Amino acid sequence: MSRAVRFGIAAAVTILFVTLALTKPAQAADLRDWDGVNPQGTTCNNDAATVASADIEYKGNRLGTVELRYSHFCHTAWARLHNDMEHVPGDAHVGFADVVRDSDGLTYSCASPPGENTSCWTKMVDDAGGTVHAYGNIDPFPTFGHGNADAITESY
């Protein structure tokens, strides 16, 4: 093998290793770029699945559901709240949801407007190999009285 060919192969291998070394950290850094992004309209929403859910109940009445949504493609999670309370003018019945990254407590929230079958979803958190959970709350007053109607999903 000629000296020029050996030099060409060595240069090509060097360029390959340098490219891989520079690309790997950039890809890892991109993982956190999803924090705080709305999942709607992203590729993350395309493969999302509900991985945990919990009914929000008060005094035996189901008021809605909080779901933990997860994208395996993006490795991100977000909360989605379904508020099933019938809207009555003057009643609160507003719902709230949080997605919480368990490792550092990073939290994003959303609020559903009053009205039957309304929903909201939070912005995304990257799970970065850790776990996340969702929390939901719906105000039952005055239909079911004063109190707290909330639920927490299992961590995923």
C-alpha positions in Angstrom: 0.0 0.0 0.0 1.5 3.3 -1.0 2.3 6.0 1.5 -0.4 8.3 -0.1 -3.1 5.7 0.3 -2.2 5.0 4.0 -2.2 8.8 4.6 -5.7 9.1 3.0 -7.1 6.2 5.1 -5.6 7.7 8.3 -7.0 11.1 7.5 -10.5 9.7 6.7 -10.5 7.7 10.0 -9.3 10.8 11.9 -12.1 12.9 10.4 -14.7 10.2 11.2 -13.6 10.0 14.9 -13.5 13.8 15.3 -17.0 14.1 13.7 -18.4 11.4 16.1 -16.7 13.0 19.1 -18.2 16.4 18.3 -21.6 15.1 17.3 -22.3 12.9 20.4 -22.2 15.8 23.0 -24.3 17.9 20.7 -27.0 15.2 20.5 -26.9 14.8 24.3 -27.3 18.5 24.8 -30.3 18.5 22.5 -32.2 16.3 24.9 -33.0 19.2 27.2 -34.1 21.4 24.3 -37.6 19.9 24.7 -38.1 21.3 28.2 -40.8 23.9 28.1 -42.0 23.1 24.6 -45.7 22.7 23.8 -46.2 19.1 22.6 -48.9 20.0 20.1 -47.5 20.3 16.6 -44.3 18.5 17.4 -43.0 15.1 16.4 -43.2 14.2 20.1 -47.0 14.3 20.0 -47.0 11.9 17.0 -46.0 8.8 19.0 -47.3 9.9 22.4 -49.1 7.4 24.6 -50.8 7.7 28.0 -48.5 5.8 30.3 -50.3 6.6 33.6 -53.6 8.1 34.6 -55.7 8.9 37.7 -59.3 9.8 38.1 -60.0 13.0 40.0 -62.8 12.3 42.4 -64.6 14.2 45.2 -67.1 12.6 47.6 -67.6 9.6 45.2 -68.1 11.8 42.1 -65.6 11.6 39.2 -64.8 15.1 38.1 -62.2 14.3 35.5 -58.9 12.6 34.7 -55.2 13.5 34.7 -53.0 11.7 32.3 -49.2 11.4 32.0 -48.4 11.4 28.3 -45.0 10.1 27.1 -43.2 10.2 23.8 -40.7 7.4 23.3 -39.3 9.2 20.2 -38.4 12.4 22.1 -38.1 10.9 25.6 -40.4 13.6 26.9 -43.5 13.7 29.1 -46.4 16.1 29.8 -49.7 16.1 31.7 -53.1 16.3 30.1 -56.2 17.1 32.1 -59.8 16.2 31.1 -62.3 18.3 33.1 -65.7 16.6 33.0 -67.5 19.1 35.2 -70.6 20.6 33.7 -70.2 24.3 33.4 -72.7 26.3 35.4 -72.4 30.1 35.3 -70.9 31.3 38.6 -69.3 27.9 39.4 -65.6 27.7 39.4 -65.0 24.1 38.2 -61.6 25.1 36.8 -59.1 22.3 36.4 -55.3 22.5 36.7 -52.6 20.0 35.8 -48.8 19.8 36.5 -46.1 17.6 35.0 -43.2 17.2 37.5 -39.8 15.8 36.7 -38.9 13.8 39.9 -35.2 14.4 39.8 -35.2 18.2 40.1 -38.8 19.1 40.5 -39.0 21.0 37.2 -42.8 21.6 36.8 -45.0 22.9 34.0 -48.7 23.7 34.5 -51.9 24.2 32.6 -55.4 25.3 33.4 -58.6 24.1 31.7 -61.4 26.5 31.3 -64.7 25.8 33.0 -67.1 23.8 31.0 -67.9 20.2 30.4 -65.3 18.1 28.5 -62.6 20.8 28.5 -59.0 19.9 28.6 -55.5 21.3 28.8 -52.0 20.0 28.5 -48.7 21.2 30.0 -45.5 21.9 28.2 -43.0 19.0 28.0 -40.2 17.9 30.3 -37.4 15.7 29.2 -37.2 12.6 31.3 -33.4 12.2 30.8 -33.6 8.6 32.0 -35.4 9.6 35.2 -39.0 9.6 36.1 -41.9 12.0 35.9 -45.5 12.2 37.3 -48.6 14.2 36.7 -50.9 16.0 39.2 -54.4 17.2 38.5 -56.9 19.2 40.4 -60.5 20.3 39.7 -62.4 22.8 41.8 -65.7 21.0 42.9 -67.3 24.2 44.4 -70.2 24.8 44.7 -71.7 21.8 43.0 -70.2 19.3 45.5 -69.2 21.7 48.3 -65.9 23.0 49.6 -63.0 20.7 49.3 -60.0 19.6 47.3 -60.4 17.2 44.4 -57.0 16.1 43.1 -55.1 13.1 41.9 -51.5 12.1 41.2 -50.4 9.5 38.6 -47.7 6.9 39.2 -44.3 8.0 38.2 -43.0 6.7 34.8 
